Amino acid sequence: METSRIAVTGASGLIGRALVRSLRADGHEVVRLVRGTPRAADEVAWDPRRSYVDTAGLVGCDGVVHLAGAGVGDRRWTDAYRKEIRDSRVLGTAAVAEALASLDTPPRVLVSGSAVGYYGETGDRAVDEDAPPGDGFLSEVCVEWEEAAAPAQEAGVRTVFARTGLVVSRDGGAWGRMFPLFRAGLGGRLGSGRQYWSFISLHDEVAALRHALDTPSLSGPVNLTAPEPVTNREVTEAMGRALGRPTVFAVPEQALRLALGGMASDVLSSQRALPVRLLESGFTFAFPRVEDAIAAALR
């Protein structure tokens, strides 16, 4: 993409921060949607709960990357927090999509966050973007999340649903919690360890989001996951090797469910998602193997 004006929600999160740095490093103008009163020239006000976006700040944008949403692993899944997870995604996406649809000249592309949780439990069965949604809370949220972008699609905005896997980074997300444990020699498999984890390095996540912005042929769901999903047992072994620490501990499934409640399903479920559309569109992974992604995070 030539030098462009790109709007980003969730710009203070793990992926958003990295994306904004990457875009600005290449000379793009980035505007960040923020809750509350904007305090900088690059900030635009929005309030997803009130379905409000200051559309004046979106005028002239070539693309929008919508990443905002309450962290799935930030808190125990009480009924109230389940509602927060859902509302932050569905209401936020609807607010952005409706704002874009209202513009006289909407952006060319909306890259809207989603997750491989869409597929539910897949066991050792590999799935691509043509697979139907699964069962359970996260799958239901993902379906509603993507459906909320309909106003932008109907207004002719090319819309990509970035179904992201587990992002490998020291700075946040599930992997951000794992690194200190493994460094302390307390890392180990979760449950049986046979569940597949569809991962992606933070570097490749940002590159894939930018690829989605830049590639006119991409629309609809796109799996942002490395091409070689691995089991939790393999993740455990790779982390141990990378950090030179033992991985003798294992957390029984029942203990995880007692400690995490409904959130335990997210780490115990198996999702073997393949990035078929990303690869077909010409994307090249810098860190395709879990060992590569872990090494990149440690650097």
Order of alpha helices (4+ residues) and beta strands (2+ residues): beta-alpha-beta-beta-beta-beta-alpha-beta-beta-alpha-alpha-beta-beta-alpha-beta-beta-beta-alpha-beta-beta-alpha-beta-alpha-alpha-beta-alpha-alpha
